Amino acid sequence: MREGTFFLLLSTTCLAQGSNPAATVIPPSGVGAAQSFTFTFSDPSGVFSSTQGHMLINSSQNGQDSCYLIYVTATNSLYLHTDDGIAFTGPLTPGGSGTLSNSQCSVPVSSAAASVSGGNLVVTADISFAVAFEGNKNIYMLTYDNGFNGGWIAAGTWTVSGARYQLHEEYETTLGAVDGINKIFMLSLAPAFPPDVYVNGLKMRLTADYSFSGQLIVFNSAAQVPTGTYIEADYWH
């Protein structure tokens, strides 16, 4: 969870410009540990011109310890706020590979989709919630465009209940000669979703840098993890 980029933060005050887009979420309420949500931002002008759609799930309008997604239209990219409320994980492409996760929620982007048509931006995401995030939550939505935002809209509510997963982190420093053996690492627990893997703080790419099956992480080349390499795996179980 090392990657960050600048976005509108919840503490930022901006002026609204033009007509404020409406925002809705389906389902607008419910109970459960996981749900497929469809977020729709609608610009009454008939042309959706905002550059970002923000989707925040928390008990209040607070980005810290939340499930806070951001979709960027120009790059077709999805981000997730980290626990500290400052940085973001991502970007990942809706419909692609990989999982966005923090201690509150997990979003496999293979099940996500996003599109802009006329005055509407529609973002769909399958969200699984963590045990520690159980309780009554609100769903807030906001559009952002070049320093201006339409203001937070309370679009729905969700009660997180029956969650099974929690975030787990493992660390290891490689030892010995690079002989191909240290290409393979076994996790202590079976992940519910593919893990996020970091080598010396740099996020690796599933398939391009490593493969994953069961509890095994296999790097494509032993040269990626020489002696003294610091490896981190973040995953839900």
NORPE-V84300 format. One record per residue. N is the residue number from 1. RES is the residue in three letters. SS is DSSP state (hx for helix, st for strand, lp for the rest). PSI is psi in radians with two decimals (NA if undefined). Layout:
[[N;RES;SS;PSI] [N;RES;SS;PSI]]
//
This chain:
[[1;MET;lp;1.01] [2;ARG;lp;-0.28] [3;GLU;lp;2.37] [4;GLY;lp;2.79] [5;THR;lp;2.80] [6;PHE;lp;2.26] [7;PHE;lp;3.05] [8;LEU;lp;2.19] [9;LEU;lp;2.77] [10;LEU;lp;-0.42] [11;SER;lp;-0.12] [12;THR;lp;2.37] [13;THR;lp;2.14] [14;CYS;lp;2.81] [15;LEU;lp;2.42] [16;ALA;lp;2.57] [17;GLN;lp;2.54] [18;GLY;lp;-2.71] [19;SER;lp;2.41] [20;ASN;lp;2.20] [21;PRO;lp;2.57] [22;ALA;st;2.81] [23;ALA;st;2.33] [24;THR;st;2.74] [25;VAL;st;2.45] [26;ILE;st;2.19] [27;PRO;lp;2.65] [28;PRO;lp;-0.23] [29;SER;lp;2.87] [30;GLY;lp;-3.07] [31;VAL;st;2.41] [32;GLY;st;2.99] [33;ALA;lp;-0.25] [34;ALA;st;2.62] [35;GLN;st;2.54] [36;SER;st;2.03] [37;PHE;st;2.49] [38;THR;st;2.00] [39;PHE;st;2.21] [40;THR;st;2.14] [41;PHE;st;2.18] [42;SER;st;2.13] [43;ASP;lp;2.09] [44;PRO;lp;-0.24] [45;SER;lp;-0.26] [46;GLY;lp;-0.10] [47;VAL;lp;2.07] [48;PHE;lp;1.96] [49;SER;lp;-0.08] [50;SER;lp;2.65] [51;THR;lp;-0.30] [52;GLN;st;2.55] [53;GLY;st;2.17] [54;HIS;st;2.36] [55;MET;st;1.95] [56;LEU;st;2.21] [57;ILE;st;2.02] [58;ASN;st;3.01] [59;SER;lp;-0.30] [60;SER;lp;3.06] [61;GLN;lp;1.26] [62;ASN;lp;2.17] [63;GLY;lp;-0.24] [64;GLN;lp;2.40] [65;ASP;lp;0.86] [66;SER;lp;3.06] [67;CYS;st;1.67] [68;TYR;st;1.83] [69;LEU;st;2.58] [70;ILE;st;2.28] [71;TYR;st;2.28] [72;VAL;st;2.05] [73;THR;lp;-0.68] [74;ALA;lp;-0.57] [75;THR;lp;0.04] [76;ASN;lp;0.92] [77;SER;st;2.53] [78;LEU;st;2.37] [79;TYR;st;2.78] [80;LEU;st;2.32] [81;HIS;st;2.46] [82;THR;lp;2.98] [83;ASP;lp;-0.57] [84;ASP;lp;-0.15] [85;GLY;lp;0.25] [86;ILE;lp;-0.93] [87;ALA;lp;3.14] [88;PHE;st;2.59] [89;THR;st;2.64] [90;GLY;st;-3.01] [91;PRO;st;2.63] [92;LEU;st;2.68] [93;THR;lp;2.20] [94;PRO;lp;2.30] [95;GLY;lp;-0.11] [96;GLY;lp;-2.64] [97;SER;lp;2.78] [98;GLY;lp;2.95] [99;THR;st;2.31] [100;LEU;st;2.25] [101;SER;st;2.61] [102;ASN;lp;-2.84] [103;SER;lp;-0.12] [104;GLN;lp;-0.62] [105;CYS;st;2.89] [106;SER;st;2.39] [107;VAL;st;1.82] [108;PRO;st;2.08] [109;VAL;hx;-0.22] [110;SER;hx;-0.46] [111;SER;hx;-0.03] [112;ALA;lp;2.73] [113;ALA;st;2.66] [114;ALA;st;2.48] [115;SER;st;2.60] [116;VAL;st;2.20] [117;SER;st;2.06] [118;GLY;lp;-2.14] [119;GLY;lp;0.18] [120;ASN;st;2.40] [121;LEU;st;2.17] [122;VAL;st;2.17] [123;VAL;st;2.20] [124;THR;st;2.37] [125;ALA;st;2.39] [126;ASP;st;2.05] [127;ILE;st;2.20] [128;SER;st;2.38] [129;PHE;st;2.66] [130;ALA;st;2.78] [131;VAL;hx;-0.75] [132;ALA;hx;-0.20] [133;PHE;hx;0.16] [134;GLU;lp;2.60] [135;GLY;st;-3.06] [136;ASN;st;2.23] [137;LYS;st;2.71] [138;ASN;st;2.69] [139;ILE;st;2.01] [140;TYR;st;2.58] [141;MET;st;2.61] [142;LEU;st;2.55] [143;THR;st;2.63] [144;TYR;st;2.43] [145;ASP;st;1.82] [146;ASN;lp;0.88] [147;GLY;lp;-0.06] [148;PHE;st;2.50] [149;ASN;st;2.73] [150;GLY;lp;0.07] [151;GLY;lp;2.60] [152;TRP;lp;2.39] [153;ILE;st;2.21] [154;ALA;st;1.78] [155;ALA;st;-0.38] [156;GLY;st;-3.05] [157;THR;st;2.69] [158;TRP;st;2.37] [159;THR;st;1.97] [160;VAL;st;2.05] [161;SER;lp;2.50] [162;GLY;lp;0.32] [163;ALA;lp;2.51] [164;ARG;lp;-0.38] [165;TYR;st;2.73] [166;GLN;lp;2.76] [167;LEU;st;2.40] [168;HIS;st;2.43] [169;GLU;st;2.41] [170;GLU;st;2.58] [171;TYR;st;2.58] [172;GLU;st;2.47] [173;THR;st;2.19] [174;THR;lp;2.55] [175;LEU;lp;2.75] [176;GLY;lp;-3.09] [177;ALA;lp;2.71] [178;VAL;lp;1.72] [179;ASP;lp;0.22] [180;GLY;lp;-0.40] [181;ILE;hx;-0.70] [182;ASN;hx;0.38] [183;LYS;hx;-0.39] [184;ILE;st;2.26] [185;PHE;st;2.41] [186;MET;st;2.27] [187;LEU;lp;2.66] [188;SER;lp;-0.39] [189;LEU;lp;2.82] [190;ALA;lp;2.02] [191;PRO;lp;2.56] [192;ALA;lp;-0.49] [193;PHE;lp;2.80] [194;PRO;lp;2.43] [195;PRO;lp;2.74] [196;ASP;st;2.21] [197;VAL;st;2.32] [198;TYR;st;2.42] [199;VAL;st;1.99] [200;ASN;lp;0.71] [201;GLY;lp;-0.13] [202;LEU;st;2.22] [203;LYS;st;2.24] [204;MET;lp;2.76] [205;ARG;lp;2.20] [206;LEU;st;2.38] [207;THR;lp;-0.92] [208;ALA;lp;-0.64] [209;ASP;lp;-0.49] [210;TYR;st;2.83] [211;SER;st;2.83] [212;PHE;st;2.36] [213;SER;st;2.24] [214;GLY;lp;-1.89] [215;GLN;lp;0.20] [216;LEU;st;2.28] [217;ILE;st;2.14] [218;VAL;st;1.99] [219;PHE;st;2.55] [220;ASN;lp;-0.50] [221;SER;lp;2.39] [222;ALA;hx;-0.38] [223;ALA;hx;-0.31] [224;GLN;hx;-0.41] [225;VAL;hx;1.14] [226;PRO;lp;3.04] [227;THR;lp;2.32] [228;GLY;lp;0.01] [229;THR;lp;2.40] [230;TYR;st;2.06] [231;ILE;st;2.34] [232;GLU;st;2.39] [233;ALA;st;2.13] [234;ASP;st;2.23] [235;TYR;st;2.85] [236;TRP;st;2.46] [237;HIS;lp;NA]]
//
